[in-house]
Amino acid sequence: MDGRAFENKFSAYDGKSLVGDDGKLLVGQQEVLRSHIDRLLQKLNTGLDEDADTNYSVYTGMGGIAFLHWHMYNKLDKDPQYLEQAYSYIKHHLRHLKGRRVTFLCGDAGPLALGAVVCSEMGKADKSQELVERLEAMHDGVCSDRNLPDEILFGRAGYLSALLFVQHHLGADTIDNSIIYKIFQSVIDRGRGLSREKGFHHPLMYQWHDKYYLGAAHGLAGILTTLMQVQDPTGKYKSMLIDFVKPSVDYMLDLRYPSGNGPSSLKSENGDKLIHWCHGAPGWIHLFVSAYKTFTDSKYLDAAKKCADVIWERGLLKKGYGICHGTAGNAYAFLTMYKLTSNQEYLYKAYKFAEWCFDYEKHGCHTADTPFSLFEGMAGTIYFLIDLLDPSKAYFPAFEL
């Protein structure tokens, strides 16, 4: 180990089934999971009471806590109280959005998109429509702002992911498809322009803070993954995906280390060290899985398997248990592979990483700046444990559809 991860001492998969006929985790494992979910929820609620957060982002603020409660409603027992709690965490903020950031994870699009879905499920159709319209109204500024980056956390792809989230949960006609096309085209045009300007040989390249980031949060992996999630029933996007996205994914294949991991950026000085969703294989695996689904080329599946191997080896992180740069986020790689392949070895590995998370705060890990948040803290760990109850329907929050 390089000091960033704990040694993985879990035994190899023994071939025993972990799921019942309903596709859900076996009852015994479900009971264990629920006991730890309940325990961590108590700690979360206490922490939130002691440290009320005025930040409304999905990434580190109340938007993320709302996202967790919406998840609890859909994945636990459809208790309407969870929906009411979800809405209560963002209701005030929806009246006072700051207009400074545009993305699902870190900006105004997050509470608007989540609020639209939550309100729809609460039967507040008019309010849901109002929030959709406010979300759509942001698109002109997103397209025209030349200073806006294109990545997930703060850029155009992060706004596009909010539109796709609403469309996925409320129906294809909920969002004006011409808006999605304009954002998609804008991201493609920007990537092509920078690639030509800087002399790259692959079609799409992007910068954030003057660096060519490659991971899910700030770089090429996150942007390309989002582009491949756009619904395309008429084949409108097919040529752009084949001509521009596919060769750029192939470029990413060539950048990998022998381990299967990838660099955080071009000319990165970190070397083969970072195994985080934000930087490294736990984010790249979603890129390769999306590429395999989109282009049906086995080389992408092979790349995803290599990512999973290195995450199993080096994914128990000393940075903590969260989903952006922690063990729970790394475990989503296994859930993604399980859904794709139905190979229960991946489910076993996800469950073992969950067992590691059961001992939350007992390993001497780094404490996040926002210790109860969705992407850095305890809320994200709880989100993952809930998803593991029904693994065939698990999705990395606010990123995977």
FENKAWO-V204360 format. One record per pair of residues at least 6 apart in sequence whose ideal C-beta (glycine too) atoms are under 7 Angstrom apart, sorted by the first residue. I is the first residue (numbers start at 0). GAP is how many residues later the second one is. D is the distance in Angstrom with one decimal. If there is no record, write none. Layout:
BEGIN
{{I & GAP & D} {I & GAP & D}}
END
This chain:
BEGIN
{{0 & 6 & 5.6} {1 & 271 & 5.6} {3 & 269 & 6.0} {3 & 313 & 6.6} {3 & 314 & 5.9} {4 & 270 & 6.6} {4 & 309 & 4.6} {4 & 310 & 6.7} {4 & 311 & 5.5} {4 & 312 & 5.5} {4 & 313 & 6.3} {5 & 310 & 4.4} {5 & 312 & 6.5} {5 & 357 & 6.6} {7 & 304 & 6.5} {7 & 305 & 6.2} {7 & 308 & 5.6} {9 & 342 & 4.4} {12 & 332 & 4.3} {12 & 335 & 4.4} {16 & 327 & 6.3} {17 & 7 & 6.1} {17 & 8 & 5.9} {17 & 11 & 6.5} {17 & 326 & 5.8} {17 & 329 & 5.3} {17 & 330 & 6.2} {17 & 333 & 6.4} {18 & 6 & 6.1} {18 & 7 & 6.5} {19 & 6 & 5.7} {22 & 369 & 4.8} {23 & 6 & 6.9} {23 & 365 & 6.3} {23 & 366 & 4.8} {24 & 8 & 7.0} {24 & 363 & 6.4} {24 & 364 & 5.7} {24 & 366 & 6.5} {28 & 322 & 6.7} {29 & 359 & 5.6} {32 & 321 & 6.9} {32 & 352 & 5.6} {32 & 355 & 6.1} {32 & 356 & 5.8} {35 & 322 & 4.9} {35 & 349 & 6.2} {36 & 345 & 6.0} {36 & 348 & 5.1} {36 & 349 & 6.1} {39 & 320 & 6.3} {39 & 338 & 6.0} {39 & 341 & 6.6} {39 & 342 & 5.1} {40 & 341 & 6.2} {42 & 335 & 6.6} {43 & 328 & 5.5} {43 & 334 & 5.1} {43 & 335 & 6.1} {43 & 338 & 6.5} {46 & 324 & 6.9} {46 & 325 & 4.5} {47 & 17 & 6.7} {47 & 324 & 5.8} {52 & 8 & 5.4} {52 & 9 & 5.5} {54 & 6 & 3.2} {54 & 7 & 6.7} {55 & 6 & 5.2} {55 & 7 & 5.1} {55 & 34 & 6.4} {55 & 37 & 3.7} {55 & 55 & 5.5} {56 & 6 & 5.3} {56 & 7 & 6.9} {56 & 48 & 6.6} {56 & 49 & 5.0} {56 & 53 & 6.0} {57 & 6 & 4.9} {57 & 9 & 5.6} {57 & 46 & 6.2} {57 & 47 & 5.2} {57 & 52 & 3.8} {57 & 56 & 6.9} {57 & 316 & 6.2} {57 & 340 & 5.5} {58 & 46 & 4.3} {58 & 47 & 5.1} {58 & 315 & 6.8} {58 & 316 & 4.6} {59 & 310 & 4.2} {59 & 313 & 4.2} {59 & 315 & 6.3} {59 & 316 & 5.8} {60 & 312 & 6.9} {61 & 27 & 4.6} {61 & 28 & 6.2} {61 & 31 & 6.4} {62 & 27 & 5.9} {62 & 47 & 4.6} {62 & 48 & 5.0} {62 & 51 & 6.3} {63 & 309 & 5.3} {63 & 310 & 2.7} {63 & 311 & 6.4} {63 & 315 & 5.7} {64 & 24 & 5.0} {64 & 309 & 6.9} {64 & 314 & 5.8} {65 & 20 & 4.4} {65 & 23 & 3.9} {65 & 24 & 4.7} {65 & 48 & 6.0} {66 & 47 & 5.8} {66 & 307 & 5.7} {66 & 330 & 6.1} {66 & 331 & 6.8} {67 & 306 & 6.1} {67 & 311 & 4.7} {67 & 314 & 6.3} {67 & 315 & 5.4} {68 & 13 & 4.9} {68 & 16 & 4.5} {68 & 17 & 3.9} {68 & 20 & 6.9} {69 & 13 & 6.8} {69 & 16 & 4.3} {69 & 44 & 6.6} {69 & 48 & 5.5} {70 & 312 & 5.7} {70 & 315 & 6.1} {71 & 10 & 4.5} {71 & 314 & 6.5} {72 & 6 & 6.5} {72 & 9 & 3.7} {72 & 10 & 4.8} {72 & 13 & 6.9} {74 & 311 & 4.9} {74 & 312 & 6.8} {74 & 314 & 6.6} {74 & 315 & 6.6} {75 & 310 & 6.7} {82 & 35 & 6.0} {82 & 38 & 5.9} {82 & 39 & 5.3} {85 & 32 & 5.1} {86 & 31 & 5.2} {86 & 32 & 6.9} {86 & 35 & 6.6} {89 & 21 & 4.6} {89 & 24 & 6.7} {89 & 25 & 5.6} {92 & 18 & 5.5} {93 & 17 & 5.6} {93 & 21 & 5.5} {96 & 11 & 4.4} {96 & 14 & 6.8} {98 & 9 & 6.4} {100 & 6 & 3.1} {100 & 7 & 6.6} {100 & 53 & 6.2} {101 & 6 & 6.4} {101 & 7 & 5.8} {101 & 36 & 5.8} {101 & 40 & 5.4} {101 & 57 & 4.8} {102 & 6 & 5.6} {102 & 49 & 6.9} {102 & 50 & 6.3} {102 & 51 & 5.9} {102 & 52 & 6.7} {102 & 55 & 2.8} {102 & 56 & 5.6} {103 & 6 & 4.9} {103 & 9 & 6.0} {103 & 54 & 5.4} {103 & 57 & 4.7} {103 & 58 & 3.9} {103 & 61 & 6.5} {103 & 294 & 5.4} {104 & 47 & 6.6} {104 & 48 & 5.5} {104 & 53 & 5.9} {104 & 293 & 5.7} {105 & 47 & 5.2} {105 & 48 & 5.8} {107 & 30 & 6.9} {108 & 26 & 6.0} {108 & 29 & 6.6} {108 & 50 & 5.3} {108 & 53 & 3.7} {109 & 52 & 6.6} {111 & 19 & 5.1} {111 & 22 & 5.5} {111 & 23 & 4.2} {112 & 22 & 5.9} {112 & 49 & 4.0} {112 & 52 & 5.0} {112 & 53 & 5.0} {114 & 16 & 4.7} {115 & 12 & 4.9} {115 & 15 & 4.1} {115 & 16 & 4.8} {115 & 19 & 6.7} {115 & 50 & 5.4} {115 & 54 & 6.9} {116 & 49 & 6.4} {116 & 52 & 4.8} {116 & 53 & 6.2} {118 & 8 & 4.4} {118 & 9 & 3.9} {118 & 12 & 6.5} {119 & 8 & 4.1} {119 & 50 & 5.6} {131 & 34 & 6.3} {131 & 42 & 6.2} {131 & 43 & 7.0} {134 & 27 & 6.4} {134 & 31 & 6.8} {135 & 39 & 6.7} {135 & 40 & 5.9} {135 & 43 & 5.6} {137 & 21 & 6.7} {138 & 40 & 4.7} {138 & 43 & 6.4} {138 & 44 & 6.3} {141 & 6 & 6.6} {141 & 14 & 5.8} {141 & 17 & 4.9} {141 & 41 & 6.4} {142 & 39 & 5.7} {142 & 40 & 6.6} {142 & 43 & 4.9} {147 & 7 & 5.8} {147 & 8 & 6.3} {148 & 6 & 3.7} {148 & 59 & 4.9} {149 & 6 & 4.7} {149 & 7 & 5.7} {149 & 37 & 5.3} {149 & 40 & 5.4} {149 & 41 & 6.8} {149 & 56 & 4.8} {149 & 73 & 5.8} {150 & 6 & 6.0} {150 & 7 & 6.8} {150 & 55 & 6.5} {150 & 57 & 5.2} {150 & 62 & 6.8} {150 & 66 & 7.0} {150 & 67 & 4.6} {150 & 68 & 6.2} {150 & 71 & 6.0} {150 & 72 & 6.1} {151 & 6 & 4.7} {151 & 9 & 6.7} {151 & 64 & 6.5} {151 & 65 & 5.7} {151 & 70 & 3.9} {151 & 71 & 7.0} {151 & 74 & 6.8} {152 & 64 & 5.2} {152 & 65 & 6.1} {155 & 27 & 6.0} {155 & 30 & 6.0} {155 & 31 & 5.1} {156 & 30 & 6.0} {156 & 65 & 6.2} {156 & 66 & 4.5} {156 & 69 & 4.4} {158 & 24 & 6.4} {159 & 20 & 7.0} {159 & 23 & 4.7} {159 & 24 & 6.8} {159 & 27 & 6.9} {159 & 66 & 5.6} {160 & 65 & 5.2} {160 & 237 & 6.9} {160 & 238 & 6.9} {162 & 12 & 5.1} {162 & 16 & 6.7} {162 & 17 & 5.5} {162 & 20 & 7.0} {163 & 65 & 5.5} {163 & 66 & 6.6} {163 & 237 & 6.2} {164 & 233 & 7.0} {165 & 8 & 5.7} {165 & 9 & 5.7} {166 & 7 & 5.7} {166 & 8 & 4.7} {166 & 64 & 6.7} {167 & 233 & 4.9} {171 & 59 & 5.9} {179 & 50 & 6.3} {183 & 43 & 6.4} {183 & 46 & 5.8} {183 & 53 & 6.6} {186 & 36 & 6.6} {186 & 40 & 6.5} {187 & 52 & 5.7} {187 & 56 & 5.7} {190 & 13 & 3.3} {190 & 14 & 6.0} {190 & 15 & 5.6} {191 & 11 & 5.9} {191 & 12 & 6.3} {191 & 52 & 6.6} {193 & 11 & 4.9} {193 & 12 & 6.3} {193 & 13 & 6.4} {194 & 7 & 6.6} {194 & 8 & 5.9} {194 & 9 & 5.8} {194 & 10 & 4.2} {197 & 7 & 6.4} {201 & 45 & 5.2} {201 & 46 & 5.1} {201 & 49 & 3.8} {202 & 40 & 6.9} {202 & 41 & 4.2} {202 & 44 & 5.4} {202 & 45 & 5.7} {203 & 40 & 5.5} {203 & 44 & 4.3} {204 & 7 & 6.4} {205 & 13 & 6.9} {205 & 14 & 6.2} {205 & 17 & 6.0} {207 & 10 & 4.6} {210 & 54 & 4.9} {211 & 53 & 5.6} {211 & 54 & 4.1} {212 & 6 & 3.2} {212 & 51 & 6.7} {212 & 52 & 4.8} {213 & 6 & 5.0} {213 & 7 & 6.1} {213 & 38 & 6.9} {213 & 41 & 6.7} {213 & 48 & 6.0} {213 & 49 & 6.0} {213 & 50 & 6.4} {213 & 51 & 5.8} {213 & 52 & 7.0} {214 & 6 & 5.4} {214 & 7 & 6.9} {214 & 49 & 5.6} {214 & 63 & 5.6} {214 & 64 & 4.1} {214 & 65 & 6.2} {214 & 68 & 4.8} {215 & 6 & 4.1} {215 & 9 & 7.0} {215 & 61 & 5.6} {215 & 62 & 6.1} {215 & 67 & 2.7} {215 & 70 & 6.6} {216 & 61 & 3.7} {216 & 66 & 7.0} {216 & 107 & 7.0} {218 & 46 & 6.8} {219 & 28 & 6.7} {219 & 32 & 6.3} {220 & 31 & 6.8} {220 & 62 & 5.0} {220 & 63 & 5.0} {220 & 66 & 4.3} {221 & 61 & 6.5} {223 & 21 & 5.6} {223 & 24 & 5.9} {223 & 25 & 6.0} {223 & 63 & 5.8} {224 & 61 & 5.2} {224 & 62 & 4.9} {224 & 65 & 5.0} {226 & 18 & 5.5} {227 & 13 & 6.7} {227 & 17 & 6.4} {227 & 62 & 4.3} {227 & 63 & 6.8} {227 & 66 & 4.9} {228 & 61 & 6.8} {228 & 172 & 5.2} {229 & 7 & 5.7} {231 & 6 & 6.4} {240 & 53 & 6.4} {245 & 49 & 5.7} {248 & 38 & 6.5} {248 & 42 & 4.7} {251 & 10 & 6.8} {251 & 32 & 6.9} {251 & 35 & 6.5} {252 & 46 & 6.9} {252 & 50 & 5.9} {254 & 7 & 5.8} {254 & 8 & 6.2} {255 & 6 & 5.1} {256 & 15 & 4.2} {258 & 13 & 5.7} {258 & 51 & 4.7} {259 & 21 & 6.2} {259 & 46 & 3.0} {259 & 47 & 5.2} {259 & 49 & 5.8} {259 & 50 & 4.5} {260 & 11 & 5.3} {260 & 14 & 6.4} {260 & 19 & 5.5} {260 & 20 & 4.5} {260 & 49 & 4.9} {261 & 18 & 6.2} {261 & 19 & 6.4} {261 & 22 & 4.8} {263 & 6 & 5.6} {263 & 10 & 5.4} {263 & 15 & 3.8} {263 & 16 & 6.7} {273 & 6 & 4.3} {274 & 6 & 5.9} {274 & 7 & 6.3} {274 & 35 & 6.7} {274 & 36 & 6.0} {274 & 39 & 4.9} {274 & 40 & 5.3} {274 & 42 & 6.9} {274 & 55 & 6.5} {275 & 6 & 6.0} {275 & 48 & 6.9} {275 & 49 & 4.0} {276 & 6 & 4.8} {276 & 46 & 6.3} {276 & 47 & 5.7} {276 & 48 & 6.8} {276 & 52 & 4.0} {277 & 46 & 5.1} {277 & 47 & 5.5} {280 & 26 & 4.0} {280 & 29 & 5.2} {280 & 30 & 5.4} {281 & 29 & 5.7} {281 & 33 & 7.0} {281 & 47 & 5.8} {281 & 48 & 4.7} {281 & 51 & 5.0} {283 & 23 & 5.7} {284 & 19 & 5.2} {284 & 22 & 3.9} {284 & 23 & 6.4} {284 & 48 & 4.6} {284 & 51 & 6.3} {285 & 50 & 6.3} {285 & 110 & 6.9} {285 & 113 & 7.0} {285 & 114 & 6.2} {287 & 12 & 4.6} {287 & 15 & 4.3} {287 & 16 & 4.1} {287 & 19 & 6.6} {288 & 15 & 5.1} {288 & 47 & 5.5} {288 & 51 & 5.7} {290 & 9 & 4.1} {291 & 8 & 3.9} {291 & 9 & 4.7} {291 & 12 & 6.6} {303 & 33 & 6.4} {306 & 26 & 6.4} {307 & 25 & 5.6} {307 & 26 & 6.3} {307 & 29 & 5.2} {307 & 38 & 6.7} {310 & 19 & 5.1} {310 & 22 & 4.9} {311 & 37 & 5.5} {314 & 12 & 6.5} {314 & 15 & 3.8} {314 & 38 & 6.9} {315 & 11 & 5.6} {315 & 40 & 5.7} {316 & 8 & 6.8} {316 & 9 & 5.5} {316 & 10 & 5.4} {316 & 13 & 6.8} {317 & 47 & 5.5} {317 & 48 & 6.3} {318 & 6 & 5.0} {318 & 7 & 5.8} {318 & 46 & 6.7} {318 & 47 & 5.0} {319 & 6 & 4.3} {319 & 45 & 4.6} {319 & 46 & 5.4} {319 & 48 & 5.7} {320 & 6 & 5.1} {320 & 7 & 5.5} {320 & 36 & 5.0} {320 & 39 & 5.7} {320 & 44 & 6.7} {320 & 60 & 4.6} {321 & 6 & 6.1} {321 & 7 & 6.3} {321 & 46 & 6.2} {321 & 53 & 6.3} {321 & 54 & 4.9} {321 & 55 & 5.6} {321 & 58 & 4.7} {321 & 59 & 6.4} {322 & 6 & 3.5} {322 & 9 & 6.9} {322 & 52 & 5.7} {322 & 57 & 3.8} {322 & 61 & 6.5} {323 & 51 & 4.2} {323 & 52 & 5.8} {326 & 26 & 5.5} {326 & 29 & 5.6} {326 & 30 & 5.9} {327 & 29 & 5.8} {327 & 52 & 5.7} {327 & 53 & 4.6} {327 & 56 & 4.0} {329 & 23 & 6.5} {330 & 19 & 4.8} {330 & 22 & 3.7} {330 & 23 & 6.5} {330 & 53 & 6.0} {331 & 52 & 6.6} {331 & 64 & 4.5} {333 & 12 & 4.4} {333 & 13 & 7.0} {333 & 15 & 4.4} {333 & 16 & 3.9} {334 & 15 & 5.0} {334 & 52 & 6.8} {334 & 56 & 5.6} {334 & 59 & 4.4} {335 & 64 & 6.9} {336 & 9 & 4.2} {337 & 8 & 4.0} {337 & 9 & 4.5} {337 & 12 & 6.7} {337 & 53 & 5.8} {338 & 53 & 6.0} {346 & 44 & 5.6} {349 & 38 & 6.2} {349 & 41 & 6.8} {350 & 37 & 6.7} {353 & 31 & 5.9} {353 & 34 & 5.5} {356 & 24 & 5.2} {356 & 28 & 6.7} {359 & 21 & 6.6} {367 & 8 & 4.0} {367 & 9 & 4.9} {368 & 7 & 6.7} {369 & 6 & 4.9} {369 & 7 & 5.5} {370 & 6 & 4.4} {370 & 7 & 6.4} {371 & 6 & 5.1} {371 & 7 & 5.9} {372 & 6 & 5.8} {373 & 6 & 4.9} {373 & 9 & 6.6} {373 & 23 & 6.6} {382 & 14 & 5.7} {386 & 7 & 3.7} {387 & 6 & 6.7} {394 & 6 & 6.7}}
END
